[in-house]
Amino acid sequence: MKRGKKRRAPSPLLLRELAALEEAAAARGIQIHYDRLEASGLILNSGLCTLNGEYHLFIEKRKSVADKILFLKHQLEQEYTTP
């Protein structure tokens, strides 16, 4: 049986920053989804899409908290028009 690596818990400072970015995204009408972006061996990229007139941001849930923060910052810097 495989044993996974034990990861250290992310710092509370990083978790607060991630929560603040998630709130900023929600205020802009962007719904965030943390999922495994893999299906039938096909690995998908994280990114923003529009579904039924709403913005949805899909993020690979296995990314580190620091990577999620960087990705969210980059996405929130973009200008989006209301669909």
Helices and strands as residue ranges (DSSP letters): H 12-27, E 30-35, E 38-39, E 42-43, E 47-51, E 54-60, H 65-77
